[in-house]
Amino acid sequence: GSDKDLARRKENTEKDERMKK
């Protein structure tokens, strides 16, 4: 996707990892 989509996806992944921990 676009650059914005990638950045948003990265942020979401980090948030998900924090929630898992």
N, C-alpha and C positions, 0 to 999 in steps of 0.2 A: 504493500500500500504506500501511502504518502509518508513523508517524514513525520508529520504530526501523528499519524496513526502509530508509527513505530514508537515514538516517544511515549505516547499514551500507553501503549502495550507494555513497555518497559516499566512504567510507573505502576501499572496494575500488577504486574508480576511481583514487583518488590513488595507491594501491599499484601498480596496473597501470601508470600513467604512469611511476612511478619505475622499475619493472622495464624498461619499454621503453627508457628513457634509460640 
